[in-house]
Amino acid sequence: MALRNIRLEGDEILRKISKPVKKIDEKIITLLDDMAETMYAANGVGLAAPQIGVLKKVVVVDISEDKNEVIELINPEILEVEGSQINIEGCLSIPGKNGYVERPERMKLKTLDRHGNELELEVEGTLAIVFSHEIDHLNGVLYTDKVIEGYEEEDDDEEEE
C-alpha cells in the first residue's frame, strides 16, 4: 500500500467524468488499498479515485469510529433516492472550506466489490451523504457546486420571545 497525493480544487481532473472499471485486477486492488490508506492518513471519511488522479469509478468510504470498516465501491450506480437532508460538508480536495449541501436521506445503489460480486446496498443518514458526495466526484461534481448559499443551521438553543 502507498499514500497517494490528493488533488486539490483547481486541478482539472476533478472536473472530468470517470470511466467504469472493466476488469478487477491487481491494479484495481492496489488502487483500493492505496485509496483507503490515503483516506485514513488524511482523516477523511471517503475518497474517490479522481481525487488521487485516477479517472476510474472507484470509491472508498469509512464512517466508523475506529476507522476499520472500509466500504469499497466499484462502478457504483444510484438506483433510487428518497427524502432529503441538509448537512455541512467538507472535502479532502478542498481543505479548510465547508458548506451546507442537500443530499438524499436514503439511497439504494448497486456496485461491485473487490471480488467482482454485484451488491445492492441501501443506506441512509451519514452513509447516504458520503456515498452521494463521493459518487458526485466520479461525475466531475464537487460539493461546492451544490452549496446552499446563505443557509444557516437553525439554532435550537435560541430563546423564543
ChimeraX commands (.cxc) that place a marker at each C-alpha (Angstrom):
marker #1 position 0.00,0.00,0.00 radius 0.5
marker #1 position 1.10,3.54,-0.65 radius 0.5
marker #1 position -0.06,7.03,0.13 radius 0.5
marker #1 position -1.22,8.92,-2.93 radius 0.5
marker #1 position -1.32,12.68,-3.44 radius 0.5
marker #1 position -4.77,14.19,-3.09 radius 0.5
marker #1 position -5.61,16.51,-5.95 radius 0.5
marker #1 position -6.87,19.92,-4.89 radius 0.5
marker #1 position -9.59,22.23,-6.18 radius 0.5
marker #1 position -8.50,23.77,-9.44 radius 0.5
marker #1 position -6.95,20.53,-10.71 radius 0.5
marker #1 position -8.82,19.82,-13.95 radius 0.5
marker #1 position -9.00,16.06,-13.28 radius 0.5
marker #1 position -11.57,16.75,-10.53 radius 0.5
marker #1 position -13.98,18.02,-13.20 radius 0.5
marker #1 position -13.69,15.02,-15.51 radius 0.5
marker #1 position -16.05,12.05,-15.70 radius 0.5
marker #1 position -14.57,8.76,-14.55 radius 0.5
marker #1 position -14.61,5.62,-16.65 radius 0.5
marker #1 position -16.14,2.35,-15.48 radius 0.5
marker #1 position -13.78,-0.37,-14.31 radius 0.5
marker #1 position -13.85,-3.10,-16.97 radius 0.5
marker #1 position -11.75,-5.66,-15.15 radius 0.5
marker #1 position -10.96,-6.02,-11.47 radius 0.5
marker #1 position -7.28,-6.93,-11.48 radius 0.5
marker #1 position -4.26,-6.36,-9.25 radius 0.5
marker #1 position -4.10,-2.69,-10.33 radius 0.5
marker #1 position -7.64,-2.10,-9.07 radius 0.5
marker #1 position -6.99,-4.00,-5.83 radius 0.5
marker #1 position -3.84,-1.91,-5.26 radius 0.5
marker #1 position -5.83,1.23,-6.06 radius 0.5
marker #1 position -8.47,0.31,-3.45 radius 0.5
marker #1 position -5.81,-0.37,-0.83 radius 0.5
marker #1 position -3.90,2.84,-1.60 radius 0.5
marker #1 position -7.11,4.87,-1.54 radius 0.5
marker #1 position -8.06,3.53,1.89 radius 0.5
marker #1 position -4.59,4.25,3.27 radius 0.5
marker #1 position -4.65,7.77,1.78 radius 0.5
marker #1 position -8.16,8.45,3.14 radius 0.5
marker #1 position -7.17,7.33,6.65 radius 0.5
marker #1 position -3.92,9.33,6.60 radius 0.5
marker #1 position -5.90,12.45,5.66 radius 0.5
marker #1 position -8.56,11.80,8.35 radius 0.5
marker #1 position -11.25,11.56,5.69 radius 0.5
marker #1 position -14.45,9.53,5.62 radius 0.5
marker #1 position -14.49,8.99,1.87 radius 0.5
marker #1 position -12.25,9.21,-1.17 radius 0.5
marker #1 position -12.99,8.87,-4.88 radius 0.5
marker #1 position -10.34,7.79,-7.40 radius 0.5
marker #1 position -10.31,11.13,-9.28 radius 0.5
marker #1 position -9.17,12.78,-6.05 radius 0.5
marker #1 position -5.88,10.93,-6.43 radius 0.5
marker #1 position -5.69,11.49,-10.17 radius 0.5
marker #1 position -7.26,8.23,-11.38 radius 0.5
marker #1 position -10.30,8.52,-13.64 radius 0.5
marker #1 position -11.90,5.23,-12.62 radius 0.5
marker #1 position -15.26,4.67,-10.94 radius 0.5
marker #1 position -13.81,3.59,-7.61 radius 0.5
marker #1 position -14.71,4.89,-4.13 radius 0.5
marker #1 position -13.72,4.03,-0.57 radius 0.5
marker #1 position -15.75,5.09,2.48 radius 0.5
marker #1 position -15.37,4.54,6.21 radius 0.5
marker #1 position -17.55,6.41,8.70 radius 0.5
marker #1 position -16.80,4.05,11.60 radius 0.5
marker #1 position -15.38,5.49,14.80 radius 0.5
marker #1 position -12.44,3.07,14.81 radius 0.5
marker #1 position -11.69,3.56,11.10 radius 0.5
marker #1 position -11.72,-0.16,10.44 radius 0.5
marker #1 position -14.84,-0.70,8.33 radius 0.5
marker #1 position -13.92,0.41,4.84 radius 0.5
marker #1 position -16.64,0.08,2.22 radius 0.5
marker #1 position -15.36,-0.27,-1.33 radius 0.5
marker #1 position -17.49,0.69,-4.32 radius 0.5
marker #1 position -16.55,-0.18,-7.88 radius 0.5
marker #1 position -18.77,1.22,-10.64 radius 0.5
marker #1 position -21.41,2.43,-8.17 radius 0.5
marker #1 position -24.78,3.29,-9.67 radius 0.5
marker #1 position -27.54,5.04,-7.75 radius 0.5
marker #1 position -30.84,3.24,-8.31 radius 0.5
marker #1 position -33.17,5.19,-6.01 radius 0.5
marker #1 position -33.08,8.16,-3.68 radius 0.5
marker #1 position -35.62,9.14,-1.06 radius 0.5
marker #1 position -36.09,12.12,1.23 radius 0.5
marker #1 position -33.59,14.87,1.82 radius 0.5
marker #1 position -31.27,16.17,4.49 radius 0.5
marker #1 position -29.13,19.27,4.73 radius 0.5
marker #1 position -25.78,19.00,6.43 radius 0.5
marker #1 position -22.42,20.70,6.43 radius 0.5
marker #1 position -19.83,19.10,4.17 radius 0.5
marker #1 position -16.16,19.43,3.52 radius 0.5
marker #1 position -13.81,17.67,1.13 radius 0.5
marker #1 position -10.23,16.44,1.19 radius 0.5
marker #1 position -9.73,18.14,-2.20 radius 0.5
marker #1 position -10.96,21.49,-0.81 radius 0.5
marker #1 position -9.19,21.82,2.55 radius 0.5
marker #1 position -10.29,24.47,5.02 radius 0.5
marker #1 position -13.72,25.07,3.48 radius 0.5
marker #1 position -17.18,23.72,4.11 radius 0.5
marker #1 position -20.78,24.45,3.26 radius 0.5
marker #1 position -24.33,23.23,3.63 radius 0.5
marker #1 position -25.49,20.78,0.97 radius 0.5
marker #1 position -28.79,18.99,0.41 radius 0.5
marker #1 position -28.42,15.24,-0.09 radius 0.5
marker #1 position -30.82,12.27,-0.09 radius 0.5
marker #1 position -31.84,10.83,3.29 radius 0.5
marker #1 position -31.82,7.32,1.86 radius 0.5
marker #1 position -30.42,5.77,-1.27 radius 0.5
marker #1 position -30.26,2.42,-2.96 radius 0.5
marker #1 position -27.33,1.61,-5.19 radius 0.5
marker #1 position -25.67,-1.24,-6.95 radius 0.5
marker #1 position -21.94,-1.71,-7.05 radius 0.5
marker #1 position -19.20,-4.29,-7.38 radius 0.5
marker #1 position -16.92,-5.37,-4.56 radius 0.5
marker #1 position -13.19,-6.11,-4.94 radius 0.5
marker #1 position -14.04,-9.70,-5.91 radius 0.5
marker #1 position -16.36,-8.65,-8.75 radius 0.5
marker #1 position -19.52,-9.57,-6.87 radius 0.5
marker #1 position -22.51,-7.32,-7.59 radius 0.5
marker #1 position -24.03,-5.88,-4.43 radius 0.5
marker #1 position -27.18,-3.89,-3.80 radius 0.5
marker #1 position -26.81,-1.53,-0.87 radius 0.5
marker #1 position -29.44,0.51,0.92 radius 0.5
marker #1 position -28.00,3.29,3.06 radius 0.5
marker #1 position -29.35,6.24,4.99 radius 0.5
marker #1 position -28.22,9.19,7.05 radius 0.5
marker #1 position -24.48,9.86,7.07 radius 0.5
marker #1 position -23.67,7.00,4.71 radius 0.5
marker #1 position -26.13,8.38,2.16 radius 0.5
marker #1 position -24.40,11.77,2.39 radius 0.5
marker #1 position -20.91,10.32,1.97 radius 0.5
marker #1 position -21.88,7.95,-0.85 radius 0.5
marker #1 position -23.65,10.77,-2.69 radius 0.5
marker #1 position -20.66,13.11,-2.22 radius 0.5
marker #1 position -18.14,10.53,-3.46 radius 0.5
marker #1 position -20.27,9.40,-6.41 radius 0.5
marker #1 position -20.53,13.06,-7.43 radius 0.5
marker #1 position -16.72,13.08,-7.67 radius 0.5
marker #1 position -16.94,10.29,-10.25 radius 0.5
marker #1 position -19.05,12.64,-12.37 radius 0.5
marker #1 position -16.81,15.68,-12.02 radius 0.5
marker #1 position -19.08,17.35,-9.47 radius 0.5
marker #1 position -17.75,18.97,-6.30 radius 0.5
marker #1 position -19.82,19.66,-3.20 radius 0.5
marker #1 position -19.15,23.38,-3.73 radius 0.5
marker #1 position -21.35,23.15,-6.85 radius 0.5
marker #1 position -24.27,22.26,-4.57 radius 0.5
marker #1 position -23.70,24.54,-1.58 radius 0.5
marker #1 position -26.86,26.30,-0.46 radius 0.5
marker #1 position -25.83,29.93,-0.37 radius 0.5
marker #1 position -26.93,31.84,2.71 radius 0.5
marker #1 position -28.15,28.73,4.53 radius 0.5
marker #1 position -27.67,28.84,8.28 radius 0.5
marker #1 position -28.46,25.91,10.51 radius 0.5
marker #1 position -31.29,26.73,12.86 radius 0.5
marker #1 position -30.15,27.13,16.45 radius 0.5
marker #1 position -32.41,25.14,18.74 radius 0.5
marker #1 position -30.93,26.89,21.78 radius 0.5
marker #1 position -32.27,30.33,20.87 radius 0.5
marker #1 position -34.79,31.67,23.31 radius 0.5
marker #1 position -38.23,32.33,21.98 radius 0.5
marker #1 position -39.74,35.74,22.64 radius 0.5
marker link #1:1,2 radius 0.2
marker link #1:2,3 radius 0.2
marker link #1:3,4 radius 0.2
marker link #1:4,5 radius 0.2
marker link #1:5,6 radius 0.2
marker link #1:6,7 radius 0.2
marker link #1:7,8 radius 0.2
marker link #1:8,9 radius 0.2
marker link #1:9,10 radius 0.2
marker link #1:10,11 radius 0.2
marker link #1:11,12 radius 0.2
marker link #1:12,13 radius 0.2
marker link #1:13,14 radius 0.2
marker link #1:14,15 radius 0.2
marker link #1:15,16 radius 0.2
marker link #1:16,17 radius 0.2
marker link #1:17,18 radius 0.2
marker link #1:18,19 radius 0.2
marker link #1:19,20 radius 0.2
marker link #1:20,21 radius 0.2
marker link #1:21,22 radius 0.2
marker link #1:22,23 radius 0.2
marker link #1:23,24 radius 0.2
marker link #1:24,25 radius 0.2
marker link #1:25,26 radius 0.2
marker link #1:26,27 radius 0.2
marker link #1:27,28 radius 0.2
marker link #1:28,29 radius 0.2
marker link #1:29,30 radius 0.2
marker link #1:30,31 radius 0.2
marker link #1:31,32 radius 0.2
marker link #1:32,33 radius 0.2
marker link #1:33,34 radius 0.2
marker link #1:34,35 radius 0.2
marker link #1:35,36 radius 0.2
marker link #1:36,37 radius 0.2
marker link #1:37,38 radius 0.2
marker link #1:38,39 radius 0.2
marker link #1:39,40 radius 0.2
marker link #1:40,41 radius 0.2
marker link #1:41,42 radius 0.2
marker link #1:42,43 radius 0.2
marker link #1:43,44 radius 0.2
marker link #1:44,45 radius 0.2
marker link #1:45,46 radius 0.2
marker link #1:46,47 radius 0.2
marker link #1:47,48 radius 0.2
marker link #1:48,49 radius 0.2
marker link #1:49,50 radius 0.2
marker link #1:50,51 radius 0.2
marker link #1:51,52 radius 0.2
marker link #1:52,53 radius 0.2
marker link #1:53,54 radius 0.2
marker link #1:54,55 radius 0.2
marker link #1:55,56 radius 0.2
marker link #1:56,57 radius 0.2
marker link #1:57,58 radius 0.2
marker link #1:58,59 radius 0.2
marker link #1:59,60 radius 0.2
marker link #1:60,61 radius 0.2
marker link #1:61,62 radius 0.2
marker link #1:62,63 radius 0.2
marker link #1:63,64 radius 0.2
marker link #1:64,65 radius 0.2
marker link #1:65,66 radius 0.2
marker link #1:66,67 radius 0.2
marker link #1:67,68 radius 0.2
marker link #1:68,69 radius 0.2
marker link #1:69,70 radius 0.2
marker link #1:70,71 radius 0.2
marker link #1:71,72 radius 0.2
marker link #1:72,73 radius 0.2
marker link #1:73,74 radius 0.2
marker link #1:74,75 radius 0.2
marker link #1:75,76 radius 0.2
marker link #1:76,77 radius 0.2
marker link #1:77,78 radius 0.2
marker link #1:78,79 radius 0.2
marker link #1:79,80 radius 0.2
marker link #1:80,81 radius 0.2
marker link #1:81,82 radius 0.2
marker link #1:82,83 radius 0.2
marker link #1:83,84 radius 0.2
marker link #1:84,85 radius 0.2
marker link #1:85,86 radius 0.2
marker link #1:86,87 radius 0.2
marker link #1:87,88 radius 0.2
marker link #1:88,89 radius 0.2
marker link #1:89,90 radius 0.2
marker link #1:90,91 radius 0.2
marker link #1:91,92 radius 0.2
marker link #1:92,93 radius 0.2
marker link #1:93,94 radius 0.2
marker link #1:94,95 radius 0.2
marker link #1:95,96 radius 0.2
marker link #1:96,97 radius 0.2
marker link #1:97,98 radius 0.2
marker link #1:98,99 radius 0.2
marker link #1:99,100 radius 0.2
marker link #1:100,101 radius 0.2
marker link #1:101,102 radius 0.2
marker link #1:102,103 radius 0.2
marker link #1:103,104 radius 0.2
marker link #1:104,105 radius 0.2
marker link #1:105,106 radius 0.2
marker link #1:106,107 radius 0.2
marker link #1:107,108 radius 0.2
marker link #1:108,109 radius 0.2
marker link #1:109,110 radius 0.2
marker link #1:110,111 radius 0.2
marker link #1:111,112 radius 0.2
marker link #1:112,113 radius 0.2
marker link #1:113,114 radius 0.2
marker link #1:114,115 radius 0.2
marker link #1:115,116 radius 0.2
marker link #1:116,117 radius 0.2
marker link #1:117,118 radius 0.2
marker link #1:118,119 radius 0.2
marker link #1:119,120 radius 0.2
marker link #1:120,121 radius 0.2
marker link #1:121,122 radius 0.2
marker link #1:122,123 radius 0.2
marker link #1:123,124 radius 0.2
marker link #1:124,125 radius 0.2
marker link #1:125,126 radius 0.2
marker link #1:126,127 radius 0.2
marker link #1:127,128 radius 0.2
marker link #1:128,129 radius 0.2
marker link #1:129,130 radius 0.2
marker link #1:130,131 radius 0.2
marker link #1:131,132 radius 0.2
marker link #1:132,133 radius 0.2
marker link #1:133,134 radius 0.2
marker link #1:134,135 radius 0.2
marker link #1:135,136 radius 0.2
marker link #1:136,137 radius 0.2
marker link #1:137,138 radius 0.2
marker link #1:138,139 radius 0.2
marker link #1:139,140 radius 0.2
marker link #1:140,141 radius 0.2
marker link #1:141,142 radius 0.2
marker link #1:142,143 radius 0.2
marker link #1:143,144 radius 0.2
marker link #1:144,145 radius 0.2
marker link #1:145,146 radius 0.2
marker link #1:146,147 radius 0.2
marker link #1:147,148 radius 0.2
marker link #1:148,149 radius 0.2
marker link #1:149,150 radius 0.2
marker link #1:150,151 radius 0.2
marker link #1:151,152 radius 0.2
marker link #1:152,153 radius 0.2
marker link #1:153,154 radius 0.2
marker link #1:154,155 radius 0.2
marker link #1:155,156 radius 0.2
marker link #1:156,157 radius 0.2
marker link #1:157,158 radius 0.2
marker link #1:158,159 radius 0.2
marker link #1:159,160 radius 0.2
marker link #1:160,161 radius 0.2
view
